[in-house]
Each structure stands twice: as C-alpha cells, then as structure tokens.
C-alpha cells in the first residue's frame, strides 16, 4: 500500500525530471542559439558603426574644406543689371506642384507661400493638385486659388475623379496638362511646406547651369519643433538625416533619396527615368533611384531650408514612420534585381545602392535596433554564460548616438529620451520593414500625416489632440513587461548594471503603450 511519503517522492522525481529537461534544453538549444544571435548582432553593430563613421568623416571633410554646392558646381543668379533686358528674359519656365488631400489646416499656408515666390509671374505656373474628399477642404483650396489668381498669379487647381496612385497618381496627372509642355523644371511642395520667397532664385540656377544635375533638394526646418519632447526627438533624427546622410550622399555619390518635397526636378530627367510610379508608397525614392541609375546626379543644398510641420501626435507619427520604413523595404524587394541587371552602371554604384543605401540604412538598422536592444540583449541577463562585449553595448551605440545628437546641439540634453523613444519606434519600423519585404496587406497603406496648422493654433489645441487612446497598445505593453522582468531578474540575481537600462526602456514602452506619449511634455 502506497504511503504519502511515496507520493511525495514520486512528485519530487517528476519535478526533478522536468528540471533536468529544462536545464538540458537551456544548455543544448537556448544558449547556443542565443550565442549565435549575439555574435551576429556584433557583426551587424560593427557594420552600422562603419557606415555611420564613413558618413560623418565625409561630412567633416566637406565642411573643413568649405566645399559648398555653390563652390563645387556652377551657380549664377538669373538677376541682371541690364535695364534693356526684360526681367523674365533669362528665367526658365518653372512648374510648382502642391499635392493636397484633406489638409484644410495647412493648405492655405502652402499655397500662399508658393504664390509669394520671387520669380517672374510669366515664367511660373502654380499647380494645386487637390485630391480632397472633404467638402470644406476643397472649398478652402478653391477660394485660395481664386484669391491668388485675382492677384495675377498663374495658378491652376486640378481635381481628379479618383485618388488612384495617391501622390504619385496626382503628380503624374498634373504633368499631362498641355500648359506643362513649356516648363523646364518642376518643384514639389507638400501641403504644409512654406518656402522662403528666394527659394527658386537659389535652387534653379544649379539645374540651369549644370546639365548633369537632375534634382536639387533643400533642407527642412520645423515650425513646431519645440512643442513637446516628441517633436524635439523627431527634429534630432531628421537633422541627422539631412546633415549627415543626405549631405554625404550628395558630396560623394551625387545621390540620395529624394524627400518627396522641397525639391526641384529637371523634367527631362524625370521623364527619362519613367516618371512617377505608384508601385510602392515611396514614389519619391523610386524615382530618385531610377534617375541615378540613368546617370543623373543630385545636389543637396543644406543652407536652404523650407519650413514645415512635424507630426505632433503619436498616431500621426506612427503612420508616417510606417510609410517611411515599409516603402523603402518594398522598393528594395522590387528593385534589387533591376539594379543588379542594369547595364552601363558601375559595380561600385550598384554596390552602394544595394548595400549602403537600401540594405544597411533602410532594412538592417530598424530590425537590428529592436531585436538586439529590446529582445536579445535583455535575454542575456538570464543566461550568464553569454558575454556581450562592452564595445557592442556601450562604445558603438554611444558613438552613433553622439553623432546623431551633434546635428541638433540645443537638444543634446534630451539624448537619453531620444535613445529610449527611438528603440520603441524601432519596433514599429521593424514591423513596417517586414510588411514591405513580405508584401502583406498593409504594404500599400497610405495615411496622410495629420498636420494642425500654425504653431499658435497647435498650442491652443493641445488638450484636444493629445487625448488618452481609445485602446491600449498591447504590443508595446508586452515588450515593456518582458524588459521589466529581465531587468528585475538582473537586479536580484545578476552581476551587471544592465537593469538600469532595462527599467528605463520598459518604462518608455509602457508610456507609449498607455498613450501618455500623446501628452505635451515640456521641453
């Protein structure tokens, strides 16, 4: 007859077997797999560091040598002191396109700023491409165009029957009108962009006097950068993008990804490259790559900046980042073989496009940032057998972070917030990247980034737009819980100080998960 002690002994044996199986699984499977992943991440970390250092060195050399676009390329003003010449005799014909979709808060600002550009009225056509479905927005655009037409501006309001092709479809339709035939260059401004009056006088000469140039890209400045922590962090990331990524690409390769706005295209180069295509949601980058493969060069002019507005709600920012991560990944999938098989293109140019421009900067960086810093690195505290060298966890990330922060000195004190928030956004960017590569249902999703108009109006409506979400963001909360558990384990049992980072990062995920990131945070 079995006794209670026999049952207890059986239970202990069973638990012992379970413990043994778990221990063997740990050493035979989990530790080797995690070790391989850590080693792979070390290699990727080094590749990202080399790429970032390369760009920073290029920019430093260019700055030290004073190689501004005006000095490297031919640039001559169209203005003349000869009173016998007509004011517009030496100005090329320019088309200015403003694509709009239900952006009643900002459309009047953009149209007004464009109509005030310093350029002969008979050498400029303003084309407002209104795809709006909101009657109020359509009426605002109609009245604004009517107002400027009454003041002598050659302004056209073009409305399509459908929104096929989104922005690419609107731009393509705009180029088909007969009055465009006499235009040599085309300028694109999104609905919230407000150029300075001298924008054309400073950009068009690069194209007019340098026949190899297809695109002149201006920089951006932000009317609401100081509104809250989230906009300050966006400003830091975008300033780095322009000051380092765009500038280094322009200086060495004569190539960078067109930003879709605040740029001037040579129409012949645009047409030669196949025009605007809507196969992805990054029609601007698509066109830039095709034009570059055809031998055209681009120039980024960093001392010309166009005012625009940053997304001031997390929802708007998240949709924007989805488009900016999903689109390039999808374009890479569609164009990789096209780039490889393209004739009369150097191996160096192909390698730069595939490896540097697409693979490292548009795909690897997003997935690596989230997987390593938010999944693999936290897991190593539970597996003390795995050692992660300091150069991977401290030195390289710190160097790359400082390079980013240098582009916006006034926000250097926000560097910790920037790190934590960028790691959270890496999850969304990784998701977008995978959607682009796998071409799932959201691959062509296009949500216009919500803009709120003038800075003062934005301040007055903070509480209206920054409200608690209707539902919690469970992905962020789950990742936050995982990081917190790993941090607690390291705090109690570990021998490192990694728990400090894990607790901070988990807090950042929780903040985004419960929607608090939508609240205005004093900067």
C-alpha positions as CSV (number, residue, x, y, z in Angstrom):
1,X,0.0,0.0,0.0
2,X,1.5,3.3,-1.1
3,X,2.2,5.9,1.6
4,X,2.1,9.7,1.5
5,X,5.9,9.7,1.6
6,X,5.9,7.5,-1.6
7,X,3.7,10.0,-3.4
8,X,5.9,12.9,-2.3
9,X,8.9,11.0,-3.5
10,X,7.2,10.4,-6.9
11,X,6.4,14.1,-7.2
12,X,10.0,15.1,-6.4
13,X,11.2,12.7,-9.1
14,X,8.8,14.2,-11.6
15,X,9.9,17.7,-10.7
16,X,13.5,16.6,-11.0
17,X,12.9,15.2,-14.4
18,X,11.2,18.5,-15.5
19,X,14.1,20.5,-14.1
20,X,16.6,18.2,-15.8
21,X,14.9,18.6,-19.2
22,X,14.7,22.4,-18.8
23,X,18.4,22.5,-17.9
24,X,19.4,20.4,-20.8
25,X,17.2,22.5,-23.1
26,X,18.9,25.5,-21.8
27,X,22.5,24.3,-22.5
28,X,21.8,22.3,-25.7
29,X,19.5,24.6,-27.5
30,X,18.9,28.0,-25.9
31,X,22.4,29.1,-25.0
32,X,24.0,28.1,-28.4
33,X,21.2,29.8,-30.4
34,X,21.4,33.0,-28.3
35,X,25.1,32.9,-28.6
36,X,24.9,32.8,-32.4
37,X,22.4,35.6,-32.4
38,X,24.7,37.7,-30.1
39,X,27.7,37.1,-32.4
40,X,25.6,38.0,-35.5
41,X,24.4,41.2,-33.8
42,X,28.0,42.1,-33.0
43,X,28.9,41.9,-36.7
44,X,25.9,44.0,-37.7
45,X,26.7,46.5,-35.0
46,X,30.2,46.9,-36.4
47,X,28.8,47.3,-40.0
48,X,26.4,50.1,-38.8
49,X,29.3,51.8,-37.0
50,X,31.5,51.7,-40.1
51,X,28.7,53.2,-42.2
52,X,27.9,55.9,-39.7
53,X,31.6,56.8,-39.3
54,X,32.1,56.9,-43.0
55,X,29.3,59.4,-43.5
56,X,30.4,61.5,-40.6
57,X,34.0,61.6,-41.9
58,X,32.8,62.7,-45.3
59,X,30.7,65.5,-43.9
60,X,33.6,66.7,-41.7
61,X,36.0,66.8,-44.6
62,X,33.5,68.6,-46.8
63,X,32.9,71.2,-44.0
64,X,36.5,71.7,-43.3
65,X,37.4,72.2,-46.9
66,X,34.4,74.5,-47.4
67,X,33.1,72.5,-50.4
68,X,29.6,74.1,-50.6
69,X,27.5,73.3,-53.6
70,X,27.9,76.9,-54.8
71,X,31.7,76.4,-54.9
72,X,31.8,72.9,-56.4
73,X,29.1,73.5,-59.0
74,X,28.4,76.4,-61.4
75,X,25.9,78.8,-59.9
76,X,24.9,82.1,-61.3
77,X,22.0,84.3,-60.4
78,X,19.3,85.0,-63.0
79,X,19.1,88.6,-61.9
80,X,20.6,91.1,-64.3
81,X,21.5,94.7,-64.1
82,X,20.9,95.3,-67.8
83,X,17.8,97.5,-67.9
84,X,17.3,96.8,-71.6
85,X,16.6,93.1,-70.9
86,X,13.1,92.1,-69.8
87,X,13.0,90.9,-66.2
88,X,12.0,87.4,-67.2
89,X,14.1,87.0,-70.3
90,X,16.7,84.7,-68.7
91,X,14.4,82.9,-66.3
92,X,13.4,79.3,-67.2
93,X,9.8,78.2,-67.1
94,X,9.0,76.5,-63.7
95,X,6.0,74.4,-62.7
96,X,5.2,74.2,-59.0
97,X,3.1,71.3,-57.8
98,X,1.3,71.2,-54.5
99,X,-0.4,67.9,-53.9
100,X,-3.2,68.2,-51.3
101,X,-5.5,65.7,-49.6
102,X,-8.0,66.9,-46.9
103,X,-5.4,69.2,-45.4
104,X,-7.5,72.2,-44.6
105,X,-5.4,73.2,-41.6
106,X,-2.3,73.9,-43.7
107,X,-3.2,74.1,-47.4
108,X,-3.7,77.9,-47.4
109,X,-0.3,78.4,-45.8
110,X,1.5,76.4,-48.5
111,X,-0.4,78.0,-51.5
112,X,0.2,81.4,-50.1
113,X,3.9,80.9,-49.6
114,X,4.4,79.5,-53.1
115,X,2.5,82.4,-54.7
116,X,4.8,84.8,-53.0
117,X,8.0,83.3,-54.5
118,X,10.3,85.8,-56.1
119,X,10.1,84.7,-59.8
120,X,8.7,86.4,-62.9
121,X,5.0,85.7,-63.0
122,X,5.0,84.8,-66.7
123,X,7.7,82.2,-66.0
124,X,5.9,80.3,-63.2
125,X,2.9,78.1,-63.1
126,X,1.4,77.1,-59.7
127,X,-0.5,73.8,-59.9
128,X,-2.6,72.8,-56.9
129,X,-3.4,69.0,-57.2
130,X,-6.4,68.7,-54.9
131,X,-7.5,65.1,-54.3
132,X,-9.5,66.1,-51.2
133,X,-12.8,64.4,-50.4
134,X,-13.7,66.7,-47.6
135,X,-16.0,69.5,-49.0
136,X,-14.6,72.1,-46.5
137,X,-11.0,71.4,-47.6
138,X,-12.0,71.5,-51.3
139,X,-13.7,74.9,-50.8
140,X,-10.7,76.3,-48.9
141,X,-8.4,75.3,-51.8
142,X,-10.8,76.7,-54.4
143,X,-11.1,80.1,-52.6
144,X,-7.3,80.3,-52.1
145,X,-6.6,79.6,-55.7
146,X,-9.2,82.2,-56.8
147,X,-7.7,84.8,-54.4
148,X,-4.2,84.4,-55.9
149,X,-5.4,84.2,-59.5
150,X,-7.1,87.6,-58.9
151,X,-3.7,89.0,-58.0
152,X,-2.1,87.9,-61.3
153,X,-0.6,84.5,-60.3
154,X,-0.8,81.8,-63.0
155,X,-2.4,79.2,-60.7
156,X,-4.3,76.1,-61.7
157,X,-6.5,73.9,-59.4
158,X,-6.6,70.4,-60.7
159,X,-9.1,67.9,-59.3
160,X,-9.2,64.2,-60.2
161,X,-12.2,61.9,-60.2
162,X,-10.4,59.3,-58.0
163,X,-7.3,59.1,-55.8
164,X,-5.7,56.2,-57.8
165,X,-1.9,56.1,-57.2
166,X,-2.1,58.5,-54.3
167,X,0.5,61.2,-54.5
168,X,2.3,59.6,-57.5
169,X,-1.0,59.5,-59.4
170,X,-1.7,63.1,-58.6
171,X,1.7,64.3,-59.7
172,X,1.5,62.2,-62.9
173,X,-1.9,63.6,-63.8
174,X,-0.6,67.1,-63.2
175,X,2.2,66.6,-65.7
176,X,-0.2,65.6,-68.5
177,X,-1.8,69.0,-68.9
178,X,-0.9,70.9,-72.1
179,X,0.3,74.0,-70.3
180,X,3.1,72.0,-68.7
181,X,4.8,71.4,-72.0
182,X,6.8,74.6,-71.9
183,X,8.1,74.0,-68.4
184,X,11.8,73.0,-67.9
185,X,11.7,72.3,-64.2
186,X,9.1,71.2,-61.7
187,X,9.1,71.9,-57.9
188,X,7.2,69.8,-55.4
189,X,5.9,71.1,-52.1
190,X,3.7,69.1,-49.7
191,X,0.7,70.9,-48.3
192,X,2.4,72.0,-45.0
193,X,5.6,73.3,-46.6
194,X,6.2,77.1,-46.8
195,X,9.2,78.1,-48.9
196,X,11.0,81.5,-48.5
197,X,10.5,84.0,-51.3
198,X,14.0,83.4,-52.7
199,X,13.7,79.6,-52.9
200,X,13.6,79.5,-56.8
201,X,16.3,82.1,-57.1
202,X,18.7,80.0,-55.0
203,X,17.9,76.5,-56.3
204,X,17.0,76.7,-60.0
205,X,20.5,78.0,-61.1
206,X,22.1,74.7,-60.1
207,X,19.9,73.0,-62.7
208,X,20.1,75.7,-65.3
209,X,23.9,75.9,-65.3
210,X,24.8,72.2,-64.6
211,X,23.4,69.9,-67.2
212,X,24.2,66.7,-65.3
213,X,22.1,67.6,-62.3
214,X,18.6,66.2,-62.2
215,X,17.5,67.2,-58.7
216,X,18.1,70.0,-56.2
217,X,17.0,69.1,-52.7
218,X,16.6,71.7,-49.9
219,X,16.7,71.1,-46.2
220,X,13.8,71.3,-43.7
221,X,13.1,73.4,-40.6
222,X,10.2,72.9,-38.3
223,X,7.6,75.5,-37.1
224,X,6.7,73.3,-34.1
225,X,10.0,71.6,-33.1
226,X,9.9,73.0,-29.6
227,X,6.3,72.0,-28.9
228,X,7.0,68.8,-26.9
229,X,9.5,66.1,-26.3
230,X,8.3,64.0,-29.2
231,X,8.7,66.8,-31.7
232,X,12.2,67.6,-30.3
233,X,13.2,64.0,-30.7
234,X,11.9,64.0,-34.3
235,X,13.9,67.1,-35.0
236,X,17.1,65.4,-33.8
237,X,16.6,62.4,-36.1
238,X,15.7,64.5,-39.1
239,X,18.5,66.9,-38.6
240,X,20.9,64.0,-38.6
241,X,19.3,62.6,-41.8
242,X,19.8,65.8,-43.7
243,X,23.1,67.0,-42.2
244,X,24.9,63.6,-42.5
245,X,23.0,61.1,-44.7
246,X,21.8,63.5,-47.4
247,X,25.0,65.6,-47.3
248,X,27.4,62.7,-47.5
249,X,25.5,61.1,-50.3
250,X,25.4,64.4,-52.3
251,X,29.1,65.1,-51.8
252,X,30.5,61.6,-52.7
253,X,28.0,59.9,-54.9
254,X,25.8,62.7,-56.2
255,X,22.9,60.6,-54.9
256,X,20.5,60.5,-52.0
257,X,16.8,59.6,-51.6
258,X,14.5,62.4,-52.7
259,X,12.4,63.5,-49.7
260,X,9.3,64.0,-51.8
261,X,9.0,67.7,-51.2
262,X,11.1,70.9,-51.1
263,X,12.9,69.7,-54.2
264,X,13.3,70.9,-57.9
265,X,13.5,68.3,-60.7
266,X,14.6,68.6,-64.3
267,X,11.5,67.5,-66.2
268,X,13.6,65.8,-68.9
269,X,15.4,63.7,-66.3
270,X,12.1,62.8,-64.6
271,X,10.6,61.7,-67.9
272,X,13.7,59.8,-68.9
273,X,13.6,57.8,-65.7
274,X,10.0,56.7,-66.4
275,X,8.1,59.4,-64.4
276,X,6.2,58.9,-61.2
277,X,5.3,55.3,-60.4
278,X,2.8,54.1,-57.8
279,X,4.2,50.5,-57.3
280,X,5.2,51.5,-53.8
281,X,4.3,54.2,-51.3
282,X,7.7,55.9,-51.7
283,X,7.3,57.2,-55.2
284,X,9.9,59.9,-54.4
285,X,12.7,57.3,-53.6
286,X,11.6,55.1,-56.5
287,X,12.1,58.0,-59.0
288,X,15.4,59.0,-57.4
289,X,16.9,55.5,-57.7
290,X,15.8,55.2,-61.4
291,X,17.2,58.6,-62.3
292,X,20.5,57.8,-60.6
293,X,20.8,54.5,-62.5
294,X,20.3,56.5,-65.7
295,X,23.4,58.6,-64.8
296,X,21.9,61.7,-63.4
297,X,23.3,63.4,-60.3
298,X,21.6,65.2,-57.3
299,X,22.7,68.0,-55.1
300,X,21.6,68.7,-51.6
301,X,21.8,72.4,-50.6
302,X,21.8,72.5,-46.8
303,X,21.8,76.3,-46.4
304,X,18.3,76.5,-48.0
305,X,15.6,75.3,-45.6
306,X,11.9,75.1,-46.0
307,X,9.5,75.5,-43.1
308,X,7.1,72.6,-42.4
309,X,5.3,70.9,-39.5
310,X,6.3,67.8,-37.5
311,X,3.6,65.3,-36.5
312,X,2.6,66.3,-33.1
313,X,0.5,63.2,-32.1
314,X,1.9,59.7,-31.7
315,X,-0.7,58.3,-34.0
316,X,0.3,60.6,-36.9
317,X,4.0,59.9,-36.3
318,X,3.4,56.2,-36.2
319,X,1.6,56.2,-39.6
320,X,4.4,58.4,-41.1
321,X,7.1,56.0,-39.8
322,X,5.2,53.0,-41.2
323,X,5.3,54.6,-44.6
324,X,8.9,55.6,-44.3
325,X,10.0,52.1,-43.3
326,X,7.6,49.9,-45.3
327,X,8.0,51.8,-48.5
328,X,11.8,51.5,-48.9
329,X,11.8,47.8,-47.9
330,X,9.2,47.1,-50.5
331,X,11.1,49.2,-53.1
332,X,14.3,47.2,-52.3
333,X,12.4,44.0,-52.9
334,X,11.1,45.2,-56.3
335,X,14.3,46.9,-57.5
336,X,17.2,44.7,-56.2
337,X,17.4,42.6,-59.4
338,X,16.7,45.6,-61.6
339,X,19.7,47.3,-60.1
340,X,21.9,44.3,-60.4
341,X,20.9,43.7,-64.1
342,X,21.1,47.3,-65.1
343,X,23.6,47.8,-67.9
344,X,26.1,50.6,-68.2
345,X,26.1,51.1,-64.4
346,X,29.3,50.6,-62.5
347,X,29.7,47.8,-59.9
348,X,30.6,50.5,-57.3
349,X,27.3,52.3,-57.9
350,X,25.3,49.1,-57.8
351,X,27.0,48.0,-54.5
352,X,26.4,51.4,-52.9
353,X,22.7,51.3,-53.8
354,X,22.1,47.7,-52.7
355,X,24.3,47.5,-49.6
356,X,24.7,51.1,-48.2
357,X,21.5,52.8,-49.3
358,X,19.0,50.0,-49.0
359,X,20.3,47.0,-47.0
360,X,22.1,48.8,-44.2
361,X,20.2,52.1,-43.8
362,X,16.6,51.0,-44.8
363,X,16.3,47.4,-43.6
364,X,19.0,46.2,-41.2
365,X,19.2,49.3,-38.9
366,X,15.5,49.1,-37.9
367,X,15.3,45.3,-37.3
368,X,18.7,45.2,-35.6
369,X,17.8,48.1,-33.2
370,X,14.7,46.4,-32.0
371,X,15.8,42.8,-32.0
372,X,19.2,43.4,-30.3
373,X,18.5,46.2,-27.8
374,X,14.9,45.2,-26.9
375,X,14.9,41.4,-27.2
376,X,18.4,39.7,-27.4
377,X,20.4,42.0,-25.0
378,X,17.7,41.7,-22.2
379,X,17.7,37.9,-22.6
380,X,21.4,37.7,-21.9
381,X,20.9,38.7,-18.2
382,X,19.0,35.4,-17.8
383,X,21.9,33.5,-19.5
384,X,25.1,34.5,-17.7
385,X,27.0,32.0,-19.8
386,X,26.8,34.5,-22.7
387,X,29.0,37.6,-22.6
388,X,28.3,40.6,-24.7
389,X,31.4,42.8,-25.1
390,X,31.2,46.4,-24.0
391,X,32.1,47.8,-27.4
392,X,28.8,46.3,-28.7
393,X,26.6,47.6,-25.8
394,X,28.3,50.8,-24.9
395,X,31.1,52.2,-27.1
396,X,29.5,51.8,-30.6
397,X,25.9,52.8,-29.6
398,X,27.3,55.8,-27.7
399,X,29.3,56.9,-30.7
400,X,26.4,56.6,-33.1
401,X,24.1,58.4,-30.6
402,X,26.5,61.3,-30.2
403,X,26.8,61.6,-34.0
404,X,23.0,61.9,-34.1
405,X,22.8,64.4,-31.3
406,X,25.6,66.7,-32.7
407,X,23.3,67.7,-35.6
408,X,20.9,69.3,-33.0
409,X,23.1,70.8,-30.2
410,X,20.2,72.6,-28.5
411,X,18.6,69.2,-27.7
412,X,21.7,67.4,-26.6
413,X,20.3,67.1,-23.0
414,X,17.4,65.0,-24.4
415,X,19.8,62.3,-25.7
416,X,18.5,59.7,-23.1
417,X,14.9,60.4,-24.2
418,X,16.0,60.1,-27.8
419,X,17.6,56.7,-27.2
420,X,14.6,55.2,-25.4
421,X,12.0,56.6,-27.8
422,X,13.9,55.5,-30.9
423,X,14.1,52.0,-29.5
424,X,10.4,52.0,-29.1
425,X,9.9,53.3,-32.6
426,X,12.3,50.6,-33.9
427,X,9.6,48.1,-33.1
428,X,7.1,49.9,-35.4
429,X,9.8,50.4,-38.1
430,X,10.8,46.7,-37.9
431,X,7.1,45.8,-38.4
432,X,6.9,48.2,-41.4
433,X,10.1,46.8,-42.9
434,X,8.8,43.2,-42.7
435,X,5.5,44.2,-44.2
436,X,7.4,45.8,-47.1
437,X,9.6,42.8,-47.6
438,X,6.8,40.2,-47.3
439,X,4.2,42.4,-49.2
440,X,1.4,41.8,-46.7
441,X,-2.0,43.5,-46.7
442,X,-0.7,46.9,-45.4
443,X,2.1,47.2,-47.9
444,X,0.3,49.9,-49.9
445,X,-1.3,51.6,-46.9
446,X,-1.1,55.4,-47.2
447,X,-2.4,57.6,-44.4
448,X,-1.8,61.3,-44.9
449,X,0.2,62.6,-41.9
450,X,-2.1,64.8,-39.8
451,X,-1.0,68.4,-39.5
452,X,-2.5,71.1,-37.2
453,X,-1.5,74.3,-38.9
454,X,0.0,77.4,-37.3
455,X,2.2,76.9,-34.2
456,X,-0.1,79.1,-32.0
457,X,-3.2,77.2,-33.0
458,X,-1.4,73.9,-32.2
459,X,-0.6,75.2,-28.7
460,X,-4.2,76.2,-28.1
461,X,-5.5,72.8,-29.1
462,X,-3.0,70.5,-27.3
463,X,-5.6,69.0,-25.0
464,X,-8.0,68.4,-27.9
465,X,-5.5,66.4,-30.0
466,X,-3.4,64.8,-27.2
467,X,-6.1,62.6,-25.6
468,X,-5.9,59.2,-23.9
469,X,-6.2,56.4,-26.6
470,X,-9.4,54.5,-27.1
471,X,-7.5,51.3,-26.7
472,X,-4.2,50.3,-25.1
473,X,-1.3,49.4,-27.4
474,X,-0.7,45.8,-26.2
475,X,2.5,45.2,-28.3
476,X,4.3,48.0,-26.5
477,X,3.0,46.8,-23.1
478,X,4.0,43.2,-23.7
479,X,7.6,44.3,-24.7
480,X,7.7,46.6,-21.7
481,X,6.7,43.7,-19.4
482,X,9.4,41.5,-20.9
483,X,12.0,44.2,-20.4
484,X,10.8,44.8,-16.8
485,X,11.0,41.1,-16.0
486,X,14.6,40.9,-17.4
487,X,15.6,44.0,-15.5
488,X,14.1,42.7,-12.3
489,X,16.0,39.4,-12.7
490,X,19.2,41.2,-13.4
491,X,18.6,43.4,-10.3
492,X,18.1,40.5,-8.0
493,X,20.4,37.8,-9.4
494,X,22.6,39.4,-12.0
495,X,26.1,40.9,-11.7
496,X,25.7,43.7,-14.2
497,X,24.1,47.2,-14.2
498,X,22.0,46.4,-17.3
499,X,18.9,46.5,-15.2
500,X,19.1,50.3,-15.1
501,X,18.7,50.4,-18.9
502,X,16.1,47.7,-18.9
503,X,13.9,49.5,-16.3
504,X,14.2,52.8,-18.3
505,X,13.4,51.1,-21.6
506,X,10.5,49.2,-20.2
507,X,9.1,52.5,-18.8
508,X,9.4,54.0,-22.3
509,X,7.4,51.1,-23.8
510,X,4.8,51.4,-21.0
511,X,4.4,55.1,-21.6
512,X,3.8,54.6,-25.3
513,X,1.6,51.6,-24.6
514,X,-0.8,53.5,-22.4
515,X,-0.9,56.6,-24.7
516,X,0.9,59.0,-22.4
517,X,3.4,59.8,-25.2
518,X,0.5,61.8,-26.8
519,X,0.5,64.3,-24.0
520,X,2.5,67.5,-24.3
521,X,5.8,67.2,-22.4
522,X,7.6,70.4,-21.6
523,X,11.0,70.7,-23.4
